[in-house]
Amino acid sequence: MKTLLASTATALCLAAASIATAETTLILGEAGPNRGARAEALQSFADDVTARTNGEVKLDIQWGGALFKANAAAQSIADGVADLGTIIAVYFPQEMLAYGIADLPLRNADAWVGMRATDELMRTNEAIQASLADQNLVYLGTFTTSAVNIGCKGTAIRSVDDIDGLKVRGVGAYGDAFRDFGANMVAMSIYDAYQGLDTGLLDCSQGYSYAVAALKQQEVMTSYTILDWGQVGALGIFMNKDSYDALDAETQAAMADAGVAMADKLGELITADNEAAIQTMKDAGVEVIELPAEERDKLVQQGKQYVNEWVERANAAGLDGAALLEQYRALLTKYTEERDSKGYPWVRS
């Protein structure tokens, strides 16, 4: 009996050791804090990876720039400071040029549509994958800041003519287009916009609905114009290619599937947050304005020059900019039609 018990105990120990050896912990670097919709979506990605691998792969998320700041993310991940992490394309205009297509001022204001179109482009375009491989990176999943809108104090934007002469904090090409319509652009972070509006340094600030509520900017705004224009969506999760190649095919597939699911999760979260933020603004007495379609179309038309500039930069980098843009527009149409015919994934039965 003692021999049998000893043999059983030894077998159990060996089995436990085998299980422990099978577990893999990957380090994920994130420059942002552990709060908000994007952080929740990132955590859901980590949990999903663990679930899809039956507990064999765990992600240890290092929040708040503990491993690297946002402007050092691409090189840090490529160098193996972390196995994977979040990269924001605007900090790497050349390295992440192709990904920057998601930041262009196209007619693309739906967060879920934008994320799923961007995600499929990044996964299926061979030129993009090759460019990332040259940087020792692999794409895993995408986020979005959602639609760019604009809040103002003491004035309101009801047409493009109202932009002229205003002091505006802008966002990328969306700010450039406002400059073209006569705005005086002020370099200021979104986190300082509250004070800027409060003190008169700004008349208006471009931003995102959920961020207005999160930063309590409705306290210093009198109007908020929904532009129905575009979004900033070139930020997502990338993995060190050496670490990725060391995983088996099943784990790689699980991480890819979790990346797709993350877009659906953030789409659900950010859509709800944006709707709640609009109601918060209305409750605070902020006038919420929907820019008329004919005025929105003027913004889209003005933004075309910045789209064309991106195409030229892509061509100069050895990519087919026009083909990438055509593929991306087709994907935006594909997911718009899916949304219209089936609804968002989180409301389907």
C-alpha positions as CSV (number, residue, x, y, z in Angstrom):
1,M,0.0,0.0,0.0
2,K,2.8,2.4,0.9
3,T,4.5,1.7,-2.4
4,L,1.2,2.4,-4.3
5,L,0.7,5.6,-2.5
6,A,4.3,6.7,-3.2
7,S,3.9,5.9,-6.8
8,T,0.7,7.8,-7.0
9,A,2.2,10.8,-5.3
10,T,5.1,10.7,-7.6
11,A,2.8,10.6,-10.7
12,L,0.8,13.5,-9.4
13,C,3.9,15.6,-8.8
14,L,5.2,14.8,-12.3
15,A,1.8,15.8,-13.8
16,A,1.8,19.0,-11.8
17,A,5.3,19.8,-12.9
18,S,4.2,19.2,-16.5
19,I,1.3,21.5,-16.2
20,A,3.4,24.2,-14.6
21,T,5.9,23.9,-17.5
22,A,3.2,24.2,-20.1
23,E,2.1,27.6,-18.7
24,T,3.5,30.6,-20.5
25,T,3.4,34.2,-19.1
26,L,3.8,37.0,-21.7
27,I,4.6,40.6,-20.6
28,L,2.4,43.3,-22.2
29,G,3.5,46.9,-22.0
30,E,0.7,49.6,-21.9
31,A,1.5,53.3,-21.6
32,G,-2.0,54.2,-20.4
33,P,-3.7,53.8,-17.0
34,N,-5.8,50.8,-15.9
35,R,-9.1,52.6,-16.3
36,G,-11.5,53.5,-19.0
37,A,-13.1,51.6,-21.9
38,R,-9.8,50.9,-23.7
39,A,-8.2,49.5,-20.6
40,E,-11.2,47.3,-20.0
41,A,-11.0,46.0,-23.6
42,L,-7.3,45.3,-23.2
43,Q,-8.0,43.3,-20.0
44,S,-10.7,41.4,-21.8
45,F,-8.1,40.6,-24.5
46,A,-5.8,39.2,-21.9
47,D,-8.5,37.2,-20.2
48,D,-9.7,35.9,-23.6
49,V,-6.2,34.7,-24.6
50,T,-6.0,32.7,-21.3
51,A,-9.5,31.3,-21.9
52,R,-8.8,30.3,-25.5
53,T,-5.5,28.6,-24.5
54,N,-7.2,26.7,-21.7
55,G,-5.1,28.6,-19.1
56,E,-1.8,27.8,-20.7
57,V,-1.0,31.4,-21.7
58,K,-1.3,34.3,-19.3
59,L,-0.7,38.0,-20.0
60,D,1.0,40.2,-17.4
61,I,-0.1,43.7,-18.2
62,Q,2.3,46.5,-17.1
63,W,0.1,49.6,-17.0
64,G,1.0,53.3,-17.0
65,G,4.2,53.2,-18.9
66,A,6.0,51.1,-16.4
67,L,8.1,49.4,-19.1
68,F,8.1,52.1,-21.7
69,K,6.4,55.4,-22.7
70,A,4.1,55.7,-25.7
71,N,6.7,57.3,-27.8
72,A,9.1,54.4,-27.3
73,A,6.7,51.5,-27.7
74,A,7.5,50.3,-31.2
75,Q,11.2,50.0,-30.6
76,S,10.8,48.6,-27.1
77,I,8.5,45.8,-28.3
78,A,10.7,45.1,-31.3
79,D,13.7,44.9,-28.9
80,G,11.9,42.5,-26.5
81,V,11.5,44.9,-23.6
82,A,8.0,43.4,-23.5
83,D,6.6,40.4,-25.5
84,L,3.8,42.6,-26.7
85,G,2.2,46.0,-26.1
86,T,0.2,48.9,-27.4
87,I,1.6,51.1,-30.2
88,I,0.1,54.5,-31.2
89,A,0.9,55.2,-34.8
90,V,1.1,58.9,-34.6
91,Y,4.3,58.5,-32.6
92,F,5.9,56.5,-35.4
93,P,4.8,58.2,-38.6
94,Q,7.2,56.3,-40.8
95,E,7.3,52.9,-39.1
96,M,3.5,52.8,-38.8
97,L,2.7,54.6,-42.0
98,A,0.4,51.9,-43.3
99,Y,-1.4,51.7,-39.9
100,G,-1.9,55.4,-40.1
101,I,-4.6,54.9,-42.7
102,A,-7.0,54.5,-39.8
103,D,-6.3,58.1,-38.7
104,L,-7.2,59.6,-42.1
105,P,-10.2,62.1,-42.3
106,L,-12.4,59.7,-44.2
107,R,-16.2,59.4,-43.8
108,N,-15.9,56.8,-41.1
109,A,-17.3,57.9,-37.7
110,D,-18.5,54.5,-36.4
111,A,-16.1,53.0,-33.9
112,W,-16.9,49.4,-34.5
113,V,-16.9,49.7,-38.3
114,G,-13.6,51.5,-38.2
115,M,-12.0,48.9,-35.9
116,R,-13.1,45.9,-37.9
117,A,-12.1,47.4,-41.2
118,T,-8.7,48.4,-39.8
119,D,-8.3,45.0,-38.2
120,E,-9.0,43.0,-41.4
121,L,-6.6,45.3,-43.4
122,M,-3.8,44.8,-41.0
123,R,-4.3,41.0,-40.9
124,T,-4.7,40.4,-44.7
125,N,-2.5,42.8,-46.5
126,E,0.8,41.1,-47.3
127,A,2.7,44.3,-47.8
128,I,1.8,45.5,-44.3
129,Q,2.7,42.2,-42.7
130,A,6.1,42.2,-44.5
131,S,6.8,45.8,-43.3
132,L,6.0,44.8,-39.7
133,A,8.1,41.7,-40.0
134,D,11.1,43.8,-41.1
135,Q,10.6,45.7,-37.8
136,N,10.4,42.4,-35.8
137,L,6.7,43.1,-35.1
138,V,3.4,41.2,-35.6
139,Y,0.0,42.8,-35.5
140,L,-2.6,41.4,-33.0
141,G,-5.5,43.7,-32.6
142,T,-6.8,47.3,-32.8
143,F,-8.4,50.0,-30.8
144,T,-10.0,53.4,-31.7
145,T,-10.4,56.7,-29.9
146,S,-13.8,56.9,-31.7
147,A,-15.3,59.8,-33.7
148,V,-13.7,63.2,-33.6
149,N,-16.2,65.9,-32.6
150,I,-15.8,69.5,-31.2
151,G,-16.9,71.3,-28.1
152,C,-16.9,75.1,-27.7
153,K,-17.4,77.7,-25.1
154,G,-19.2,80.9,-25.9
155,T,-19.7,80.0,-29.5
156,A,-21.1,77.1,-31.6
157,I,-20.2,75.4,-34.9
158,R,-23.2,74.9,-37.1
159,S,-21.5,75.3,-40.4
160,V,-17.9,75.4,-41.7
161,D,-18.3,79.2,-41.9
162,D,-18.4,79.3,-38.1
163,I,-14.9,77.9,-37.9
164,D,-13.1,81.0,-39.2
165,G,-11.2,82.9,-36.5
166,L,-11.8,80.5,-33.7
167,K,-9.0,79.3,-31.4
168,V,-9.0,75.6,-31.7
169,R,-7.2,72.6,-30.3
170,G,-7.0,70.1,-33.1
171,V,-6.5,66.4,-33.7
172,G,-4.2,65.4,-36.5
173,A,-5.6,65.9,-40.0
174,Y,-8.9,66.9,-38.6
175,G,-7.2,69.9,-37.0
176,D,-5.4,70.7,-40.3
177,A,-8.7,70.8,-42.1
178,F,-10.1,73.2,-39.5
179,R,-7.0,75.4,-40.1
180,D,-7.9,75.4,-43.8
181,F,-11.3,76.9,-42.9
182,G,-9.6,79.7,-40.9
183,A,-9.2,78.3,-37.4
184,N,-6.3,79.5,-35.3
185,M,-4.8,76.3,-34.1
186,V,-3.5,76.1,-30.5
187,A,-1.0,73.3,-29.5
188,M,-2.5,71.8,-26.4
189,S,-3.1,68.3,-25.1
190,I,-6.7,67.1,-24.5
191,Y,-5.9,67.0,-20.8
192,D,-5.3,70.7,-20.7
193,A,-8.3,71.6,-22.8
194,Y,-10.5,72.1,-19.8
195,Q,-8.3,74.9,-18.5
196,G,-7.9,76.3,-22.1
197,L,-11.6,76.6,-22.5
198,D,-12.1,77.9,-19.0
199,T,-9.5,80.7,-19.4
200,G,-10.3,81.6,-23.0
201,L,-7.0,80.3,-24.5
202,L,-9.3,78.1,-26.5
203,D,-12.7,78.7,-28.1
204,C,-13.1,75.1,-29.1
205,S,-11.5,71.7,-28.7
206,Q,-11.7,68.7,-31.0
207,G,-12.0,65.4,-29.1
208,Y,-14.1,62.4,-28.3
209,S,-17.4,62.3,-26.6
210,Y,-16.4,59.9,-23.8
211,A,-13.3,61.9,-23.1
212,V,-15.4,65.1,-22.6
213,A,-17.3,63.4,-19.8
214,A,-14.2,61.7,-18.4
215,L,-12.4,65.0,-18.2
216,K,-15.5,66.9,-17.1
217,Q,-15.2,69.3,-20.0
218,Q,-18.9,69.7,-20.2
219,E,-18.5,72.1,-17.2
220,V,-16.7,74.6,-19.4
221,M,-18.5,74.0,-22.7
222,T,-21.6,75.6,-24.0
223,S,-22.0,73.7,-27.3
224,Y,-20.9,70.4,-28.7
225,T,-21.0,69.7,-32.4
226,I,-21.2,66.1,-33.7
227,L,-19.3,66.2,-37.0
228,D,-20.1,62.7,-38.3
229,W,-16.8,62.8,-40.1
230,G,-14.0,60.4,-39.0
231,Q,-12.0,59.0,-36.1
232,V,-8.5,58.3,-34.9
233,G,-8.0,54.5,-35.0
234,A,-4.3,53.8,-35.5
235,L,-3.5,52.4,-32.1
236,G,-3.4,48.7,-31.3
237,I,-1.6,45.7,-29.9
238,F,1.6,44.4,-31.6
239,M,3.9,41.5,-30.6
240,N,7.6,41.0,-30.7
241,K,8.0,38.7,-33.7
242,D,10.6,36.4,-32.0
243,S,8.2,35.9,-29.1
244,Y,5.3,35.3,-31.5
245,D,7.3,32.8,-33.6
246,A,8.1,30.8,-30.5
247,L,4.4,30.1,-29.9
248,D,2.7,27.1,-31.4
249,A,0.2,27.6,-34.2
250,E,-2.8,27.0,-31.9
251,T,-1.7,29.7,-29.5
252,Q,-1.0,32.1,-32.4
253,A,-4.5,31.5,-33.7
254,A,-6.0,32.0,-30.2
255,M,-4.3,35.3,-29.9
256,A,-5.5,36.4,-33.3
257,D,-9.1,35.4,-32.5
258,A,-8.8,37.3,-29.2
259,G,-7.6,40.3,-31.1
260,V,-10.7,40.3,-33.3
261,A,-13.0,39.9,-30.3
262,M,-11.3,42.8,-28.6
263,A,-12.6,45.2,-31.3
264,D,-16.1,43.9,-30.7
265,K,-15.7,44.4,-26.9
266,L,-14.3,48.0,-27.3
267,G,-17.0,48.8,-29.8
268,E,-19.6,47.9,-27.3
269,L,-18.0,49.7,-24.4
270,I,-17.1,52.9,-26.3
271,T,-20.4,53.2,-28.1
272,A,-22.2,53.0,-24.7
273,D,-19.7,55.5,-23.1
274,N,-20.2,58.0,-26.0
275,E,-24.0,57.8,-25.7
276,A,-23.8,58.3,-22.0
277,A,-21.4,61.2,-22.4
278,I,-23.8,63.0,-24.8
279,Q,-26.5,62.7,-22.2
280,T,-24.2,64.0,-19.6
281,M,-23.5,67.1,-21.7
282,K,-27.2,67.7,-22.3
283,D,-27.9,67.3,-18.6
284,A,-25.2,70.0,-18.0
285,G,-27.0,72.4,-20.3
286,V,-24.6,72.0,-23.2
287,E,-26.2,72.5,-26.6
288,V,-25.6,69.3,-28.7
289,I,-25.6,70.1,-32.4
290,E,-25.5,67.7,-35.3
291,L,-23.6,69.2,-38.2
292,P,-25.8,69.2,-41.4
293,A,-24.8,66.6,-44.0
294,E,-23.9,69.3,-46.6
295,E,-21.6,71.0,-44.1
296,R,-20.0,67.6,-43.1
297,D,-19.4,66.9,-46.8
298,K,-17.3,70.1,-47.0
299,L,-15.1,68.8,-44.2
300,V,-14.7,65.5,-46.0
301,Q,-13.9,67.3,-49.2
302,Q,-11.3,69.5,-47.5
303,G,-9.7,66.5,-45.9
304,K,-9.0,64.8,-49.2
305,Q,-5.7,66.6,-49.6
306,Y,-4.5,64.9,-46.4
307,V,-5.6,61.6,-47.7
308,N,-3.8,62.2,-50.9
309,E,-0.7,63.2,-49.0
310,W,-0.8,59.9,-47.1
311,V,-1.1,58.0,-50.4
312,E,2.1,59.8,-51.7
313,R,4.0,59.0,-48.5
314,A,2.9,55.4,-48.7
315,N,4.1,55.2,-52.3
316,A,7.5,56.8,-51.4
317,A,7.9,54.1,-48.7
318,G,7.5,51.3,-51.2
319,L,3.8,50.6,-50.5
320,D,0.9,50.9,-53.0
321,G,-0.9,53.7,-51.3
322,A,-3.9,53.8,-53.7
323,A,-4.4,50.1,-53.5
324,L,-4.3,50.2,-49.7
325,L,-6.8,53.0,-49.6
326,E,-9.1,51.2,-52.0
327,Q,-8.9,48.1,-49.9
328,Y,-9.6,50.0,-46.7
329,R,-12.6,51.9,-48.2
330,A,-14.0,48.5,-49.4
331,L,-13.6,47.1,-45.9
332,L,-15.4,50.2,-44.4
333,T,-18.3,49.5,-46.8
334,K,-18.3,45.8,-45.9
335,Y,-18.6,46.4,-42.1
336,T,-21.1,49.2,-42.6
337,E,-23.3,46.9,-44.5
338,E,-22.8,44.1,-41.9
339,R,-23.8,46.5,-39.1
340,D,-26.8,47.7,-41.1
341,S,-28.0,44.2,-41.9
342,K,-27.1,42.3,-38.7
343,G,-26.7,45.0,-36.1
344,Y,-23.7,45.2,-33.8
345,P,-22.3,41.9,-32.6
346,W,-23.2,42.6,-29.0
347,V,-26.9,43.0,-29.8
348,R,-27.2,39.9,-32.1
349,S,-29.1,37.0,-30.7
